């Protein structure tokens, strides 16, 4: 589902990686509503398959604030 991923730009052009800084496409796009239902389904499946109540998402805080807020309010186990 590439439409759920944010396109990275450089020099006014889309899909431009800057090696060591960003890829051509990176994080989930918080402006795409389907990201939230996809994340919900993914994390529910992980919860069903693994016994721990904790999961490390490895997200960068500055990029994914909306997703983290969604997770806090919708997926508290």
C-alpha positions as CSV (number, residue, x, y, z in Angstrom):
1,X,0.0,0.0,0.0
2,X,2.4,2.7,-1.1
3,X,-0.3,5.4,-0.9
4,X,0.0,5.1,2.9
5,X,3.7,6.1,2.9
6,X,4.9,9.7,2.7
7,X,6.8,10.7,-0.5
8,X,10.0,12.5,0.2
9,X,11.0,15.5,-1.8
10,X,14.4,17.1,-2.7
11,X,15.1,20.0,-5.0
12,X,11.4,20.3,-5.9
13,X,11.1,16.7,-7.0
14,X,9.2,13.8,-5.4
15,X,10.7,10.4,-4.7
16,X,14.1,11.8,-4.1
17,X,16.3,10.0,-1.6
18,X,19.0,11.8,0.2
19,X,21.3,9.0,1.3
20,X,21.9,9.0,5.0
21,X,19.0,11.4,5.6
22,X,15.8,10.1,3.9
23,X,14.6,7.5,1.5
24,X,12.5,8.1,-1.6
25,X,9.4,7.2,0.6
26,X,9.4,6.9,4.4
27,X,7.0,7.1,7.2
28,X,3.3,6.5,7.4
29,X,1.4,9.5,6.0
30,X,-0.7,10.9,8.9
31,X,-2.9,12.8,6.5
32,X,-4.1,9.6,4.9
33,X,-7.1,8.3,6.9
34,X,-6.5,4.6,5.9
35,X,-3.2,4.7,7.8
36,X,-5.1,4.6,11.1
37,X,-7.3,1.6,10.2
38,X,-4.2,-0.2,8.8
39,X,-2.2,0.5,12.0
40,X,-5.2,-0.6,14.1
41,X,-5.5,-3.9,12.2
42,X,-1.7,-4.5,12.3
43,X,-1.3,-3.9,16.0
44,X,-4.4,-5.9,16.9
45,X,-2.9,-8.9,15.0
46,X,0.5,-8.4,16.7
47,X,-1.3,-8.4,20.1
48,X,-3.2,-11.6,19.2
49,X,0.0,-13.4,18.2
50,X,2.4,-12.2,21.0
51,X,1.8,-12.4,24.7
52,X,3.5,-9.2,25.7
53,X,1.5,-6.0,26.5
54,X,4.4,-3.9,25.1
55,X,5.7,-3.4,21.6
56,X,8.6,-1.1,20.5
57,X,7.5,0.8,17.4
58,X,10.8,2.5,16.8
59,X,9.1,5.7,15.5
60,X,10.6,9.1,15.4
61,X,8.7,11.4,17.8
62,X,8.6,14.5,15.6
63,X,7.1,12.7,12.6
64,X,4.4,10.5,13.9
65,X,2.7,12.5,16.7
66,X,-0.8,11.9,15.2
67,X,-0.3,8.2,15.0
68,X,1.0,8.0,18.6
69,X,-2.0,10.0,19.8
70,X,-4.3,7.6,18.0
71,X,-2.5,4.6,19.5
72,X,-2.8,6.0,23.0
73,X,-6.5,6.7,22.7
74,X,-7.6,3.6,20.7
75,X,-5.3,0.8,21.5
76,X,-4.8,0.8,25.2
77,X,-4.9,-2.8,26.2
